[in-house]
Amino acid sequence: YNPLTRRLAVGASDSEIRMFRVDLGEGGTNDVLVDIGTVRRSTGDRVTKCRFVHMSEYEAFLVCQGAGKVVDVWQVRSEREADKRKRKREKRKEEKKKRKTKGDRGEAVENVEANGGGETIGATPRDGDGEEIKAADELESVAVVRSKSKLTSFAVHPQATSKRCIMSMVLATSNNVLELWDIKGGKEPTKAATIDVMGHRSDVRSLSLSSDDSLCLSTSNAGAKVWNPR
C-alpha cells in the first residue's frame, strides 16, 4: 500500500498486478477499493512479495518478487506524467474510433447506393468525460532482475551505490547467498557483489555458545557448523 498516492497493489498466482485506488468515501462512491486496472509482470509465477519503496518524497517504485528467480521493478510516475500518458492513450483510442467510424460509414454509403437510398451511419458519439488514470498510466517498467537461483526475499537500499543507478537491491536466494544488484533506468540490471557464506541447507535444530562467547555451534539434521559470533 502506498499511503501518499492511496494505491493498493495486489499480486496473485498469475502474471498481473492488480491496482486499486483507496477511496475513503470520496468521489461520490461508496466503494473503498476502486479498480484502476493492471500491469503485467515478466513471469507468470505466484507473487510472494509486493511493496512500494520510497526513495525520496518525489520518487517511488513498486517492486514485486515472484516465487521463482525474478523481481520486477516499476517506477511510479508523477501525477503530471500519469495525466500526460492518459491523454495520449485517450487520443490513440479516439483516432482508432474515428478510423473505424470512417470505415463503417464507407460501407454504409455503398449499401445505400446499392439499395437506392436511405440513411447513412453517423459518427460514433464521443464520450462526454475522459477516463480516469489507469495503472498503466501511473507505472512504468524500469527493470527486471533475474537471479540464477530461486529467491526467498529482497530489500532495497535507501540510497543507490552509484549516481548512474536509480536504486540498489539485495536479493536473498534459497542457497544462502546474498546478491547486490544495481538498477539502472533503461538498462539491464548488473550484479555488483555476492556474499557467499554457506550456512545450513536445512532447518537449524539447536544453538550453543561457548563460555567466553567466542564460538557458536549450530546443528541441523545434515551436520554441525562452528561460527565466530563477533
PyMOL commands that set and color helices and strands:
alter all, ss='L'
color gray80, all
select helices_A, chain A and resi 79-115+135-138
alter helices_A, ss='H'
color red, helices_A
select strands_A, chain A and resi 7-11+16-22+33-40+47-54+60-66+70-76+139-146+151-157+167-173+178-183+190-195+204-209+216-220+223-227
alter strands_A, ss='S'
color yellow, strands_A
deselect
rebuild
show_as cartoon
